[in-house]
Amino acid sequence: MPGRILTALLVLLFNTGLFADPQVINHQISFENRRNQYADVRLTLPVQSSSVDLVMPNWTPGSYLIREYAAHVESLQARGHSGKALQVTKIEKNQWRIATAGEQQIDVSYAVWSGELAANAAWIENDFAILNGAALFLYNENIRHLPQRLSIVLPDSWRNAHVALPQAKPGDEYLARDFDELIDSPILLGNTTNYPFALDGQEYELISQGDGRLWDMGKAADDLEKLVKSVQSFWQVNPLERKYLFMNIIAPGQGGLEHDYSTFVLSSPWQMRFRGDYIRWLSLLAHEFFHVWNVRRLRPQAFSKYEYNQETYSRELWLVEGLSSYYDNLLLFRSGLITVDEYLALLSDEILKYESAPGRKVRSAEQSSFDAWIKHYKPDANTINSDVSYYRRGSLIGFVADQKIRQATGGEFSLDDVMRELYRQYGVGSENPGGFPPRAFESLIEQLAGKKISQEIEDLLTSVSDPDVDSVLEFYGLQLDRQPGRQAAEAAGGPIPTDFGAVWNTTQPMLLIESVIRGSTGAEAGLLPGDELLAINNHRVDRFNIQDRLLRLQPGEEVELLLARNARVLTLPVKMQHAMPDKYRIGIKPDIGNREKKRMQEWLGLRLIFKPN
């Protein structure tokens, strides 16, 4: 039965009273103690045995880390339908056992402290709440598949409730088809400003919560509409059956999380005041909306059913996240929201950040995907040396794969065609709703571009070989300058920046070393994460003058550092080296030909105007 018809039927049954209570699991949220960041949750469910176990999820889909949500659950108690108090015993860190004492229906009440403002958590304050369902609701496998009714008791001072679920009846009651849909539907409560729009009959809404006086939300909504149109045009199919919500929380923080019918992003109050920051906001929304297809409905087989109690491993996060990262900025350009120079600057920055991480020589795209649970979401002082982002590596593999397919097929096919065919064969609603199997991506590339190209891409996924971005750029008539700053300084006779191969901790007033780059002279000299730099050659340095001092030293010059390490003071000789580049630049080759111009226009998707050579 199609999802839209099923949803409508569920709502009809509920509204007409034909939905007997034993067939619906009821969750109610209220906020009597919101000033102290607590939500009060009441769960009503049928029982048919002498005891029932209830579980709090340990993680939320899209954010691959065990988050221990149960740590914030307090005062859990249960009563029977008659009002009788029932015995509750905690049997695991996130699991409770309730003795039902012959009752056929029980009410379970508990409080959840919600003090983390993040896309994967829950936050409550006096003025608003943003709630991730995995951090709030209990379940077990016996009731997971049943319809779940959500009731929200809004404080008098809150006007709006937003949740991407069908309304069960007028008011703040909603109905999810099952527990999976319930926790896939974040809840935004407060006093919001809403900007609805529609494209080809599909409804969308940009919802803003927070102080937006420094924002031009009308422009943001107009730009978002252009972006949505570009993403929809890319996939050529619309799987949405009801309104899609963009929840924009204007508050300190960053990040977002994708859901079937909504996304939640954190945005700075100052986000629109600089062009680069605003482009990053648009790119984040492009990334999360691209996930409507790529990961929410086009999933690796490992995610065909989420196991909320334990890690779910996949070697394909490079595909669902990395290829989404390749397309987010590209679709920004195709939508006309950024210039070609801005797009190439974003691409060059992606290459720079990738090549600045020695960990890319340690972990392949598939390995970094598999180890996301212990690496990507748990960074430490050595992460830069031991891991590589599957977002970034996957993005550059997508960049290379796109070019190789275009070249091998004479421009007949591209990565766009691979993604659309992958969705056609393995997306939700297809003949294979269990997710795409390992090597499905490479198999489709082989069908379109041949075995040689498929094998080259598989090698990039399974090895630590760097994607050959220079050859790809050459194909389009572009070239990458990896030292624009240094070359400009040398040409002008100015100072050449130096460094120790250290990454500074910018959150502390002291000059603390956060990481030491493997292979740098600092690493060879014995600099360690956590060292505090006090002086160079007995001259005091601090966070305000360190960059000036590094400009006054010469590559190859030996200096003595005075350090504080674990409450000890010590000296360390270090030979200065050229500073790592902080900027790459992609430019058009002076001798670009008409063939390269045509290739670039086909890749970027918009007509470009080239200045005469």
Number of C-alpha atoms within 10 A of each C-alpha: 6 8 12 11 11 12 20 13 12 19 20 15 14 18 13 8 9 10 15 9 14 14 13 22 23 19 24 18 19 17 21 14 15 20 11 14 20 24 25 21 22 21 20 22 20 19 18 11 12 12 15 17 18 19 19 23 26 21 24 25 21 19 16 21 21 17 16 15 23 22 14 14 20 14 10 16 18 23 22 20 15 10 10 13 16 18 14 19 14 13 10 10 13 18 18 18 16 20 19 23 15 12 19 16 17 23 19 20 19 18 22 22 23 25 15 14 19 21 25 25 21 26 21 24 17 15 15 21 23 25 25 24 22 28 26 26 24 24 20 15 11 11 18 17 15 17 22 23 24 21 20 18 15 17 16 6 11 15 12 15 19 17 23 25 25 17 17 22 13 8 11 16 19 21 25 26 21 17 23 21 21 26 22 25 24 28 22 25 21 22 17 22 14 17 16 15 16 13 12 7 7 13 15 21 19 23 20 20 22 18 13 18 9 12 16 11 18 11 10 16 19 13 17 23 19 17 25 21 16 19 22 18 13 17 19 10 12 12 16 15 14 14 17 23 22 25 25 23 27 20 17 12 15 16 15 22 24 27 24 20 24 25 24 27 22 22 24 22 18 16 18 20 13 9 11 13 15 17 20 16 22 20 20 22 26 24 27 26 26 26 23 23 26 24 24 21 22 27 26 25 17 18 18 15 12 14 15 17 16 12 15 17 16 19 20 27 24 28 28 22 25 25 26 25 27 23 22 23 25 22 26 26 22 23 21 14 18 17 13 17 14 15 21 20 17 20 20 20 17 18 22 17 16 20 15 15 19 18 22 24 16 16 22 26 29 23 22 28 27 20 18 22 17 13 19 20 13 11 12 13 16 15 18 20 20 19 24 29 26 32 23 21 33 30 26 24 26 23 21 22 22 20 23 25 25 19 18 16 13 12 14 12 19 23 22 15 18 20 20 17 15 18 22 17 17 22 25 19 16 14 10 14 16 20 22 22 14 14 12 14 19 20 18 18 27 17 11 21 21 16 14 12 19 22 15 15 21 17 13 21 24 14 16 19 15 16 21 13 17 13 15 19 21 15 19 22 22 21 19 19 14 18 14 15 17 20 14 12 13 11 9 9 9 12 14 20 23 21 23 22 22 22 16 20 17 12 9 9 10 16 22 24 19 19 23 25 25 18 11 18 20 22 18 15 13 12 26 18 21 18 21 22 24 20 18 20 13 12 11 13 19 16 15 11 10 16 14 11 16 20 16 12 19 17 17 13 11 14 15 15 20 22 21 17 15 9 8 8 13 11 16 14 16 21 18 22 21 17 17 17 14 14 17 21 20 20 16 17 16 11 10 16 12 10 11 18 20 14 19 19 14 16 19 15 14 14 12 14 9 9 5 5 8
